[in-house]
Amino acid sequence: MTTDSRDNNFIQTAEPDYKEKSAVEKLAEQNNAKAPTQRNKNFFISLYHALKGIFLVVIRERNMRFHLAFAFFVLVIGLYLGLNRSEWLWVVIAVFLAVYGEFLNTVVEAVVDLVVERKYHPLAGLVKDVSAGMVIVAVTAEMLILVIIFQPHVWHYFGIQTDLSRFVHRLKG
Ligand SMILES: Nc1ncnc2c1ncn2[C@@H]1O[C@H](COP(=O)(O)OP(=O)(O)OP(=O)(O)O)[C@@H](O)[C@H]1O
């Protein structure tokens, strides 16, 4: 049986006798760390890594600490003004929207840095800018929701009646 030499070439290219290192392995090597080569063995190890992820974002990202401080402030004011159940629901959605946006932004920044290895690339800049824009959109939505929810309470607290507060009360039915 004759063998086509092109087939042999193809086989050699398709099955190289060395294994290319993944980006994670290269980074681990640079940092003298152990690369994760296995999946999490059970639910509690997965949970541990997920909680570590939350902890790292809070430690690394100043903006995340700002979001959390703001969320605490909103919680205190909400308790003081006595929001009702459905108002709390909106507040929770609003606050988590911004926090979630910051998580995504952190992931995008880390992945971009990993891919370009912190070198300049116009696309890296574009991706980071768009990602930062996403956080601004999320924070804008948070602010709009909070203003709509808190405005009548704050106005009532200061004894102010405006068209806007009547309009919001009408919206609430
Ligand atoms: N590798 C890169 N190539 C080109 N431009 C970059 C690169 N990395 C960052 N930039 C530019 O610098 C800006 C700041 O990037 P950086 O990674 O410092 O984000 P950051 O200041 O931590 O953002 P944030 O405040 O949202 O956490 C980006 O929005 C982008 O315009």
The ligand as an ORCA input file, in Angstrom:
! r2SCAN-3c Opt
* xyz 0 1
  N      -3.006     47.096     26.847
  C      -3.555     48.278     26.584
  N      -3.459     48.784     25.341
  C      -4.024     49.985     25.047
  N      -4.682     50.772     25.920
  C      -4.820     50.305     27.172
  C      -4.270     49.050     27.576
  N      -4.552     48.859     28.889
  C      -5.258     49.938     29.274
  N      -5.428     50.800     28.265
  C      -6.157     52.097     28.335
  O      -5.980     52.629     29.648
  C      -7.264     52.750     30.299
  C      -7.105     52.343     31.751
  O      -6.776     50.974     31.809
  P      -6.573     50.204     33.177
  O      -6.270     48.784     32.916
  O      -5.623     50.980     34.034
  O      -8.002     50.286     33.766
  P      -8.407     50.883     35.161
  O      -7.918     52.293     35.294
  O      -8.011     49.870     36.177
  O      -9.962     50.885     34.910
  P     -11.076     50.941     36.017
  O     -10.940     52.300     36.654
  O     -12.343     50.746     35.216
  O     -10.812     49.777     36.942
  C      -8.209     51.836     29.512
  O      -9.546     52.288     29.612
  C      -7.652     51.934     28.104
  O      -8.125     53.107     27.443
*
